[in-house]
Each structure stands twice: as C-alpha cells, then as structure tokens.
C-alpha cells in the first residue's frame, strides 16, 4: 500500500503566479505526451521518498478537465471520489508512477466532512497548484523520522477511493508540518 506525505505549495505564491512558476500547462503537456506507459513505477524503497503526484485544485471537476485540456491538449481521466473528504479527482499521467491530480469538490458527498471539504474549494476559480505528495514504503516510519528531526508532523490519515473499474485504492497521508 503506498503512503504519501503531502507537501503544500507556499501560501505566499498567488494562483496566477503559481501557474507561471510551476509551469503546470507546459509540464503536463510535455510529460503526458512523453510518458512511458509500459514502464513500471520506480520503487520507493530503492530510491527513498519520491514525488508521487502534484495536486491542482479547482472549484468544478468538469471545468477543470476542460481548462487543462484546452491548455495542454491532454484530457484528464476521471479517477473517483474520496468518501468523507468532499472531493473527487481526475488524473493525468506524467511518467512512470507519477501523475497530476486535479482535485475538486464532490457535491454528492453530504457527510459533515464532505460538506466542509467541498466548501473549501469555492476559492479555486482557476487551476491552482496546492500541493504535492511523496511516496514512501512506510508512512509511520517516515513520519517518525521527521518528528525525530524536529518537524511537528500531523497524524496519519487513511484515505481511499474506488476507481471507475471498481477497484478500491487505499493509502495513508500525513502533513509533514502538522498544518492540516
């Protein structure tokens, strides 16, 4: 089971500037067109932590998919929903084992956590890089290493979603800075 530690984009970077700084459209177009679809993802145990995915927020998944397609020529594929978190996503592969996650509210999630999560996305009227995730073999051990080095890492949070083909994906995340 993959484990991911989310790394937020510094809040001082404005949305329009963030897109220019991170070159989302250019990076997505270049990487998605050149990805090696048959290559297996690199092992995190051999190389240590590695970037798993970049997270781009938007207030509407459909509009976000259209904006990305118009900007890059690449169509994101709907991934699924995050139950109890109020979000759903669409994905674009950026290479073996790395992808861009377009994250948007899930209006169908009526749980208290879902409503709160969905409401947080109203501010994202444009494609906005909001974070990235690192893949490690053992999230609890990685969290322990960060705490030992003085970071106030947040608690492990289990996550899951069901893919359109019915397969359930499970993972654990934690905020290395304890902000979430």
Beta strands, then each sheet from edge to edge (+ up, - down):
strand 1: 3-8
strand 2: 50-57
strand 3: 77-82
strand 4: 87-95
strand 5: 98-105
strand 6: 128-136
strand 7: 157-162
strand 8: 168-175
sheet 1: 3+ 4- 5+ 2+ 6- 1+ 8+ 7-
end
